[in-house]
Amino acid sequence: MKIVYLSLPIALIFLNGCQSLEGITPEKVSKFSSPNELVLKMKLNGSDNKGKDYIYLWSNGVTSDPQSLIPKKSLSLYCESQSGKFERIESSPMDQVRDQSARHLLKKYKVDEAVGGFRCNLPNYKSWGVLIEPLGEHKIDSNVYTSRLVTLKTEIMPSSDVTGFYFKRQVQQDIEQSRQRALNEKYQTQEKAKQQAYNKFLHSNKPTSKNIGSKVCKDVTLNFPTNLYVLGQLQYEKANGVAVGSLEQFSNDGKNIKISLRGWLTNAGGIQASPSVHFDGIPLEAGRNIWENAYGWYLCK
């Protein structure tokens, strides 16, 4: 029996189709009558013409001769066979690849050099354009190989349409960014108004030395114990709530107050206490005396 050994890149080429970057020659592409025929006959967009997967990163991190350069190289050589000059006219933002980490990988391994908008400048001021856009990125479907693939869509069109494609996407992106900025500004304005109203409420209801013995409240994050332990540590469930206590004393500078805790305000309007429930590490145990910064505490209505 004759044993045939395949090198890693060659084996992966068979897994992902017969095309290789080295196999793209002027003789191979010059036989086509148009760039559209080249795209169709060479199946640059796959059998369904919706896009094709190309290896851009071989197993073990090898980046030489990536398949992702096949569409660009094929059309560049075809342009030269027509005595034309192939040039990039637009860079692709690769924003049709939705996953940000995938876009990062494509940029890291220089797939942006293989994609974008290109123009073939022919004699007599004629030209044609091509759009090569990445649509997705994923790992090869194999338990043996770790190569990564980029899905490319190649479209022949007038060079003006290539420019128009990116201009339209940029306009859409600018509109979306403007809309998002407007939403963020509106949210920040609303939050600022809420904080100003809350500060006004605190100022109007702040306790004074005349309120010794009165009930005071503070909006806090309550921590309720659960029955779940992680690495031996009891886990807590958080909820917004109101701590309640009695005003006992002011510090000499008036910045701090002594409070005798009563517990927290229930949804029914009552007061409940438990040493296992706390806020800021302080157990809400009835009768517990604490010293707190006066800011945030207000007279309960």
Secondary structure, 3 states (H helix, E strand, C coil): CCCCCCCHHHHHHHHCCCCCCCCCCHHHHCCCCCHHHHHHHCCCCCCCCCCEEEEEECHHHCCCCCHHHHHHHHHHHHHHHCCCEEEEEECCCCCCCCCHHHHHHHHHCCHHHCCEEEEEECHHHCEEEEEEEEEEEEECCCCCCCCEEEEEEEEEECHHHHHHHHHHHHHHHHHHHHHHHHHHHHHHHHHHHHHHHHHHHHHHCCCCHHHCCCEEEEEEEEEEEEEEEECCEEEEEEEEEEEEEEEEEECCCCCEEEEEEEEEECCCCCEECEEEEEECCEEECCCCEEEEECCCEEECC
